[in-house]
């Protein structure tokens, strides 16, 4: 989910996410369902980036690609295009293994949970490499 969508959704609960010098503050948090507060916590790093103005379209595209690739790689969801990419560029499986191992080492244990709070600089580098591989595969006009 894009951080802007989360921020828009929060407003429907007559609440707001604000950026302060100490981080994020959720106003009127008692109005927000617990499930949505959990989403906010999972997306906190992206919300910070968005509110600071450093979250770009490429960041969003990278996040979406990584999330879909992880779900496919772990067998949770099937994606034909990702399957073709992984078969054509098997090194991407090594990168995904390294990425998920890095995230797990930092505490990420559940593929149903967004990985953002568990990222390290190394994980971000791996994510960019994976995304760049996906874009290169797509640009080659592969199947």
MDTraj code that builds the backbone (N, CA, C; nanometers):
import mdtraj as md
import numpy as np

residues = "UNK UNK UNK UNK UNK UNK UNK UNK UNK UNK UNK UNK UNK UNK UNK UNK UNK UNK UNK UNK UNK UNK UNK UNK UNK UNK UNK UNK UNK UNK UNK UNK UNK UNK UNK UNK UNK UNK UNK UNK UNK UNK UNK UNK UNK UNK UNK UNK UNK UNK UNK UNK UNK UNK UNK UNK UNK UNK UNK UNK UNK UNK UNK UNK UNK UNK UNK UNK UNK UNK UNK UNK UNK UNK UNK UNK UNK UNK UNK UNK UNK UNK UNK UNK UNK UNK UNK UNK UNK UNK UNK UNK UNK UNK UNK UNK UNK UNK UNK UNK UNK UNK UNK UNK UNK UNK UNK UNK UNK UNK UNK UNK UNK UNK UNK UNK UNK UNK UNK UNK UNK UNK UNK UNK UNK UNK UNK UNK UNK UNK UNK UNK UNK UNK UNK UNK UNK UNK UNK UNK UNK UNK UNK".split()
xyz = np.array([
    [0.0849, -0.1170, 0.0000],
    [0.0000, 0.0000, 0.0000],
    [0.0901, 0.1242, 0.0000],
    [0.0535, 0.2174, -0.0806],
    [0.1321, 0.3405, -0.0881],
    [0.1087, 0.4230, 0.0393],
    [0.2136, 0.4854, 0.0928],
    [0.1980, 0.5675, 0.2135],
    [0.0894, 0.6752, 0.2009],
    [0.0734, 0.7318, 0.0824],
    [-0.0304, 0.8339, 0.0633],
    [-0.1690, 0.7747, 0.0865],
    [-0.1882, 0.6507, 0.0452],
    [-0.3172, 0.5843, 0.0658],
    [-0.3426, 0.5619, 0.2147],
    [-0.2396, 0.5260, 0.2888],
    [-0.2536, 0.5086, 0.4339],
    [-0.2920, 0.6409, 0.4989],
    [-0.2252, 0.7463, 0.4594],
    [-0.2529, 0.8782, 0.5164],
    [-0.3963, 0.9218, 0.4826],
    [-0.4389, 0.8979, 0.3590],
    [-0.5765, 0.9305, 0.3204],
    [-0.6768, 0.8487, 0.4008],
    [-0.6482, 0.7211, 0.4172],
    [-0.7384, 0.6323, 0.4912],
    [-0.7506, 0.6761, 0.6370],
    [-0.6412, 0.7187, 0.6953],
    [-0.6420, 0.7645, 0.8353],
    [-0.7389, 0.8808, 0.8534],
    [-0.7462, 0.9672, 0.7539],
    [-0.8341, 1.0838, 0.7657],
    [-0.9813, 1.0437, 0.7755],
    [-1.0170, 0.9269, 0.7223],
    [-1.1564, 0.8819, 0.7325],
    [-1.1950, 0.8492, 0.8766],
    [-1.0954, 0.8305, 0.9618],
    [-1.1192, 0.8043, 1.1043],
    [-1.1049, 0.9320, 1.1869],
    [-1.1018, 1.0468, 1.1167],
    [-1.0820, 1.1769, 1.1824],
    [-0.9529, 1.1771, 1.2645],
    [-0.8519, 1.1187, 1.2028],
    [-0.7200, 1.1086, 1.2632],
    [-0.6187, 1.1568, 1.1603],
    [-0.4947, 1.1692, 1.2042],
    [-0.3911, 1.2207, 1.1157],
    [-0.2562, 1.1661, 1.1613],
    [-0.1697, 1.1425, 1.0647],
    [-0.0315, 1.1063, 1.0951],
    [0.0517, 1.2310, 1.0733],
    [0.1231, 1.2712, 1.1772],
    [0.2057, 1.3918, 1.1693],
    [0.3514, 1.3548, 1.1915],
    [0.4373, 1.4258, 1.1213],
    [0.5812, 1.4100, 1.1378],
    [0.6289, 1.5171, 1.2348],
    [0.6946, 1.4728, 1.3429],
    [0.7526, 1.5656, 1.4395],
    [0.9014, 1.5382, 1.4482],
    [0.9709, 1.6183, 1.5254],
    [1.1149, 1.5957, 1.5418],
    [1.1435, 1.4627, 1.6111],
    [1.0439, 1.4077, 1.6807],
    [1.0603, 1.2793, 1.7501],
    [1.0108, 1.1601, 1.6689],
    [0.9568, 1.1845, 1.5504],
    [0.9064, 1.0760, 1.4668],
    [0.7628, 1.0994, 1.4261],
    [0.6861, 0.9906, 1.4167],
    [0.5463, 0.9990, 1.3753],
    [0.4548, 1.0041, 1.4960],
    [0.3477, 1.0817, 1.4809],
    [0.2438, 1.0872, 1.5834],
    [0.1110, 1.0616, 1.5140],
    [0.0296, 0.9757, 1.5735],
    [-0.1038, 0.9476, 1.5244],
    [-0.2034, 1.0202, 1.6140],
    [-0.2689, 1.1220, 1.5589],
    [-0.3668, 1.1969, 1.6385],
    [-0.4975, 1.1192, 1.6439],
    [-0.5710, 1.1387, 1.7520],
    [-0.6998, 1.0711, 1.7715],
    [-0.6897, 0.9206, 1.7469],
    [-0.5819, 0.8621, 1.7960],
    [-0.5561, 0.7196, 1.7713],
    [-0.6689, 0.6296, 1.8207],
    [-0.7462, 0.6772, 1.9165],
    [-0.8564, 0.5962, 1.9684],
    [-0.9654, 0.5749, 1.8634],
    [-0.9673, 0.6561, 1.7585],
    [-1.0652, 0.6424, 1.6503],
    [-1.0244, 0.5384, 1.5460],
    [-0.8981, 0.4997, 1.5477],
    [-0.8431, 0.4134, 1.4436],
    [-0.8500, 0.2677, 1.4879],
    [-0.9054, 0.1792, 1.4034],
    [-0.9103, 0.0374, 1.4394],
    [-0.7708, -0.0193, 1.4643],
    [-0.7623, -0.1118, 1.5566],
    [-0.6343, -0.1738, 1.5947],
    [-0.5643, -0.2322, 1.4727],
    [-0.6402, -0.2942, 1.3835],
    [-0.5814, -0.3550, 1.2640],
    [-0.5106, -0.2503, 1.1774],
    [-0.5691, -0.1312, 1.1720],
    [-0.5085, -0.0266, 1.0907],
    [-0.3868, 0.0335, 1.1597],
    [-0.3893, 0.0386, 1.2918],
    [-0.2717, 0.0847, 1.3667],
    [-0.1549, -0.0111, 1.3404],
    [-0.1835, -0.1398, 1.3291],
    [-0.0788, -0.2382, 1.2987],
    [-0.0191, -0.2126, 1.1607],
    [-0.1031, -0.1769, 1.0649],
    [-0.0544, -0.1440, 0.9310],
    [0.0372, -0.0215, 0.9376],
    [-0.0049, 0.0775, 1.0134],
    [0.0772, 0.1981, 1.0291],
    [0.2137, 0.1622, 1.0872],
    [0.2157, 0.0734, 1.1858],
    [0.3427, 0.0326, 1.2464],
    [0.4304, -0.0404, 1.1458],
    [0.3717, -0.1273, 1.0631],
    [0.4489, -0.2001, 0.9622],
    [0.5057, -0.1062, 0.8566],
    [0.4321, -0.0035, 0.8240],
    [0.4714, 0.0899, 0.7183],
    [0.5454, 0.2122, 0.7706],
    [0.5749, 0.2146, 0.8988],
    [0.6345, 0.3338, 0.9596],
    [0.7562, 0.3874, 0.8830],
    [0.8525, 0.3023, 0.8449],
    [0.9674, 0.3574, 0.7712],
    [0.9268, 0.4258, 0.6402],
    [0.8275, 0.3678, 0.5695],
    [0.7834, 0.4274, 0.4435],
    [0.7035, 0.5558, 0.4686],
    [0.6245, 0.5570, 0.5740],
    [0.5503, 0.6784, 0.6089],
    [0.6453, 0.7918, 0.6434],
    [0.7511, 0.7606, 0.7178],
    [0.8518, 0.8624, 0.7494],
    [0.9143, 0.9183, 0.6218],
    [0.9556, 0.8276, 0.5331],
    [1.0152, 0.8710, 0.4067],
    [0.9178, 0.9571, 0.3269],
    [0.7928, 0.9143, 0.3218],
    [0.6921, 0.9880, 0.2449],
    [0.6709, 1.1286, 0.3018],
    [0.6538, 1.1360, 0.4318],
    [0.6294, 1.2664, 0.4941],
    [0.7520, 1.3567, 0.4890],
    [0.8702, 1.2971, 0.4816],
    [0.9927, 1.3754, 0.4665],
    [1.0166, 1.4139, 0.3206],
    [0.9371, 1.3583, 0.2303],
    [0.9502, 1.3909, 0.0885],
    [1.0565, 1.3128, 0.0154],
    [1.1027, 1.2021, 0.0739],
    [1.2092, 1.1242, 0.0099],
    [1.1594, 0.9926, -0.0501],
    [1.0298, 0.9679, -0.0438],
    [0.9735, 0.8445, -0.0986],
    [0.9333, 0.8696, -0.2438],
    [1.0030, 0.8052, -0.3360],
    [0.9834, 0.8293, -0.4785],
    [0.8995, 0.7186, -0.5421],
    [0.8650, 0.7419, -0.6692],
    [0.7937, 0.6386, -0.7450],
    [0.8793, 0.5122, -0.7565],
    [1.0100, 0.5304, -0.7685],
    [1.0977, 0.4134, -0.7785],
    [1.0982, 0.3355, -0.6469],
    [1.0949, 0.4057, -0.5337],
    [1.0871, 0.3353, -0.4051],
    [0.9606, 0.2498, -0.3995],
    [0.8495, 0.3097, -0.4411],
    [0.7227, 0.2369, -0.4386],
    [0.7276, 0.1164, -0.5333],
    [0.7797, 0.1374, -0.6530],
    [0.7901, 0.0275, -0.7500],
    [0.8808, -0.0830, -0.6964],
    [0.9902, -0.0446, -0.6322],
    [1.0805, -0.1437, -0.5729],
    [1.0090, -0.2217, -0.4637],
    [0.9392, -0.1517, -0.3756],
    [0.8652, -0.2189, -0.2682],
    [0.7651, -0.3190, -0.3238],
    [0.6899, -0.2774, -0.4254],
    [0.5889, -0.3656, -0.4839],
    [0.6532, -0.4877, -0.5484],
    [0.7627, -0.4669, -0.6194],
    [0.8322, -0.5772, -0.6852],
    [0.8855, -0.6759, -0.5830],
    [0.9491, -0.6255, -0.4792],
    [1.0066, -0.7135, -0.3768],
    [0.8973, -0.7916, -0.3067],
    [0.7909, -0.7243, -0.2684],
    [0.6826, -0.7920, -0.1974],
    [0.6220, -0.9034, -0.2832],
    [0.5947, -0.8743, -0.4102],
    [0.5380, -0.9748, -0.5000],
    [0.6371, -1.0892, -0.5235],
    [0.7649, -1.0562, -0.5371],
    [0.8668, -1.1590, -0.5596],
    [0.8788, -1.2504, -0.4375],
    [0.8752, -1.1931, -0.3185],
    [0.8839, -1.2743, -0.1967],
    [0.7630, -1.3672, -0.1864],
    [0.6443, -1.3137, -0.2093],
    [0.5238, -1.3962, -0.2015],
    [0.5275, -1.5097, -0.3032],
    [0.5761, -1.4806, -0.4237],
    [0.5883, -1.5845, -0.5269],
    [0.6947, -1.6869, -0.4879],
    [0.8092, -1.6373, -0.4483],
    [0.9230, -1.7238, -0.4155],
    [0.8911, -1.8181, -0.2995],
    [0.8127, -1.7684, -0.2034],
    [0.7745, -1.8506, -0.0878],
    [0.6530, -1.9389, -0.1158],
    [0.5954, -1.9269, -0.2348],
    [0.4832, -2.0117, -0.2723],
    [0.3477, -1.9630, -0.2238],
    [0.3412, -1.8428, -0.1718],
    [0.2140, -1.7911, -0.1207],
    [0.1236, -1.7435, -0.2338],
    [0.1798, -1.6817, -0.3352],
    [0.1042, -1.6357, -0.4514],
    [0.1825, -1.6706, -0.5763],
    [0.1099, -1.7058, -0.6816],
    [0.1763, -1.7363, -0.8082],
    [0.1630, -1.6168, -0.9016],
    [0.2732, -1.5830, -0.9656],
    [0.2752, -1.4734, -1.0617],
    [0.3529, -1.5226, -1.1834],
    [0.2830, -1.5343, -1.2937],
    [0.3429, -1.5888, -1.4161],
    [0.4655, -1.5095, -1.4611],
    [0.4570, -1.3768, -1.4559],
    [0.5690, -1.2929, -1.5010],
    [0.6908, -1.3097, -1.4107],
    [0.6670, -1.3180, -1.2811],
    [0.7781, -1.3387, -1.1882],
    [0.8376, -1.4774, -1.2094],
    [0.7533, -1.5745, -1.2383],
    [0.8010, -1.7103, -1.2656],
    [0.8934, -1.7108, -1.3878],
    [0.8521, -1.6430, -1.4934],
    [0.9357, -1.6348, -1.6139],
    [1.0686, -1.5658, -1.5830],
    [1.0622, -1.4566, -1.5084],
    [1.1821, -1.3812, -1.4716],
    [1.2779, -1.4679, -1.3904],
    [1.2257, -1.5370, -1.2888],
    [1.3115, -1.6199, -1.2037],
    [1.3712, -1.7379, -1.2793],
    [1.2969, -1.7904, -1.3755],
    [1.3505, -1.8998, -1.4564],
    [1.4554, -1.8506, -1.5542],
    [1.4367, -1.7295, -1.6053],
    [1.5302, -1.6732, -1.7017],
    [1.6557, -1.6170, -1.6349],
    [1.6397, -1.5666, -1.5130],
    [1.7505, -1.5048, -1.4391],
    [1.7584, -1.5738, -1.3018],
    [1.8123, -1.6957, -1.2979],
    [1.8118, -1.7709, -1.1717],
    [1.8896, -1.7040, -1.0585],
    [1.9796, -1.6122, -1.0911],
    [2.0548, -1.5409, -0.9871],
    [1.9629, -1.4603, -0.8959],
    [1.8449, -1.4255, -0.9479],
    [1.7523, -1.3480, -0.8662],
    [1.7070, -1.4293, -0.7448],
    [1.7030, -1.5610, -0.7577],
    [1.6668, -1.6457, -0.6428],
    [1.7741, -1.6370, -0.5344],
    [1.8999, -1.6292, -0.5747],
    [2.0083, -1.6110, -0.4773],
    [1.9935, -1.4761, -0.4063],
    [1.9603, -1.3728, -0.4832],
    [1.9408, -1.2403, -0.4240],
    [1.8225, -1.2399, -0.3278],
    [1.7126, -1.3057, -0.3663],
    [1.5964, -1.3141, -0.2776],
    [1.6293, -1.3923, -0.1507],
    [1.7067, -1.4991, -0.1667],
    [1.7499, -1.5753, -0.0489],
    [1.8315, -1.4847, 0.0440],
    [1.9276, -1.4141, -0.0132],
    [2.0104, -1.3241, 0.0682],
    [1.9263, -1.2162, 0.1354],
    [1.8304, -1.1624, 0.0608],
    [1.7439, -1.0579, 0.1161],
    [1.6605, -1.1120, 0.2319],
    [1.5936, -1.2233, 0.2105],
    [1.5082, -1.2770, 0.3169],
    [1.5912, -1.3223, 0.4367],
    [1.7109, -1.3726, 0.4130],
    [1.7991, -1.4104, 0.5239],
    [1.8410, -1.2866, 0.6030],
    [1.8714, -1.1793, 0.5332],
    [1.9091, -1.0533, 0.5986],
    [1.7928, -0.9993, 0.6819],
    [1.6739, -1.0026, 0.6251],
    [1.5563, -0.9552, 0.6982],
    [1.5278, -1.0442, 0.8197],
    [1.5384, -1.1745, 0.8007],
    [1.5141, -1.2686, 0.9112],
    [1.6161, -1.2497, 1.0224],
    [1.7401, -1.2247, 0.9855],
    [1.8445, -1.2014, 1.0852],
    [1.8135, -1.0765, 1.1679],
    [1.7375, -0.9848, 1.1078],
    [1.7014, -0.8614, 1.1763],
    [1.5646, -0.8718, 1.2451],
    [1.5037, -0.9933, 1.2439],
    [1.3805, -1.0162, 1.3187],
    [1.2554, -1.0448, 1.2386],
    [1.2609, -1.0333, 1.1054],
    [1.1427, -1.0584, 1.0226],
    [1.1188, -1.2086, 1.0146],
    [1.0011, -1.2533, 1.0556],
    [0.9726, -1.3973, 1.0591],
    [0.8473, -1.4377, 0.9834],
    [0.7644, -1.3432, 0.9428],
    [0.6329, -1.3738, 0.8876],
    [0.6170, -1.3074, 0.7510],
    [0.6013, -1.3880, 0.6454],
    [0.5893, -1.3285, 0.5116],
    [0.4607, -1.2490, 0.4956],
    [0.3662, -1.2660, 0.5863],
    [0.2429, -1.1870, 0.5819],
    [0.2630, -1.0475, 0.6402],
    [0.3759, -1.0262, 0.7044],
    [0.4088, -0.8964, 0.7632],
    [0.5019, -0.8217, 0.6678],
    [0.4768, -0.6927, 0.6503],
    [0.5659, -0.6144, 0.5662],
    [0.7051, -0.6124, 0.6312],
    [0.8042, -0.6131, 0.5504],
    [0.9426, -0.6269, 0.5956],
    [1.0116, -0.4942, 0.6248],
    [0.9446, -0.3826, 0.6034],
    [1.0087, -0.2516, 0.6086],
    [1.0816, -0.2233, 0.7396],
    [1.0229, -0.2629, 0.8512],
    [1.0838, -0.2340, 0.9823],
    [1.2086, -0.3179, 1.0089],
    [1.2359, -0.4141, 0.9227],
    [1.3492, -0.5044, 0.9433],
    [1.4618, -0.4805, 0.8425],
    [1.4469, -0.3778, 0.7622],
    [1.5468, -0.3499, 0.6598],
    [1.6770, -0.2969, 0.7194],
    [1.7826, -0.3352, 0.6553],
    [1.9154, -0.2816, 0.6832],
    [1.9646, -0.2173, 0.5543],
    [2.0770, -0.1526, 0.5603],
    [2.1340, -0.0970, 0.4374],
    [2.1601, -0.2080, 0.3355],
    [2.2068, -0.3215, 0.3834],
    [2.2316, -0.4365, 0.2932],
    [2.1015, -0.4836, 0.2293],
    [1.9941, -0.4916, 0.3077],
    [1.8650, -0.5339, 0.2534],
    [1.8169, -0.4359, 0.1466],
    [1.8373, -0.3085, 0.1699],
    [1.7970, -0.2078, 0.0711],
    [1.8773, -0.2235, -0.0579],
    [2.0066, -0.2512, -0.0446],
    [2.0913, -0.2738, -0.1632],
    [2.0437, -0.3950, -0.2410],
    [2.0137, -0.5036, -0.1695],
    [1.9649, -0.6250, -0.2347],
    [1.8314, -0.5989, -0.3044],
    [1.7437, -0.5243, -0.2401],
    [1.6142, -0.4913, -0.2992],
    [1.6316, -0.4159, -0.4304],
    [1.7231, -0.3222, -0.4321],
    [1.7485, -0.2452, -0.5542],
    [1.8041, -0.3352, -0.6637],
    [1.8942, -0.4257, -0.6282],
    [1.9485, -0.5198, -0.7269],
    [1.8373, -0.6077, -0.7849],
    [1.7486, -0.6551, -0.6997],
    [1.6379, -0.7394, -0.7451],
    [1.5455, -0.6594, -0.8367],
    [1.5116, -0.5398, -0.7948],
    [1.4249, -0.4537, -0.8764],
    [1.4902, -0.4246, -1.0114],
    [1.6164, -0.3883, -1.0104],
    [1.6867, -0.3593, -1.1353],
    [1.6877, -0.4804, -1.2279],
    [1.7015, -0.5992, -1.1711],
    [1.6969, -0.7218, -1.2503],
    [1.5589, -0.7401, -1.3132],
    [1.4544, -0.7146, -1.2360],
    [1.3183, -0.7278, -1.2886],
    [1.2941, -0.6299, -1.4029],
    [1.3407, -0.5072, -1.3869],
    [1.3221, -0.4054, -1.4906],
    [1.4021, -0.4422, -1.6157],
    [1.5240, -0.4895, -1.5977],
    [1.6050, -0.5309, -1.7124],
    [1.5373, -0.6462, -1.7866],
    [1.4822, -0.7394, -1.7125],
    [1.4112, -0.8529, -1.7736],
    [1.2906, -0.8019, -1.8528],
    [1.2134, -0.7129, -1.7923],
    [1.0959, -0.6571, -1.8594],
    [1.1355, -0.5796, -1.9845],
    [1.2428, -0.5012, -1.9738],
    [1.2857, -0.4194, -2.0873],
    [1.3424, -0.4991, -2.2028],
    [1.3880, -0.6199, -2.1741],
    [1.4370, -0.7081, -2.2817],
    [1.3199, -0.7603, -2.3643],
    [1.1997, -0.7338, -2.3163],
    [1.0822, -0.7813, -2.3878],
    [1.0601, -0.9290, -2.3682],
    [1.1116, -0.9798, -2.2568],
    [1.0994, -1.1230, -2.2309],
    [0.9529, -1.1617, -2.2158],
    [0.9190, -1.2581, -2.2900],
    [0.7867, -1.3221, -2.2936],
    [0.6853, -1.2394, -2.2254],
])
top = md.Topology()
chain = top.add_chain()
for i, resn in enumerate(residues, 1):
    res = top.add_residue(resn, chain, resSeq=i)
    for name in ("N", "CA", "C"):
        top.add_atom(name, md.element.get_by_symbol(name[0]), res)
traj = md.Trajectory(xyz[None], top)
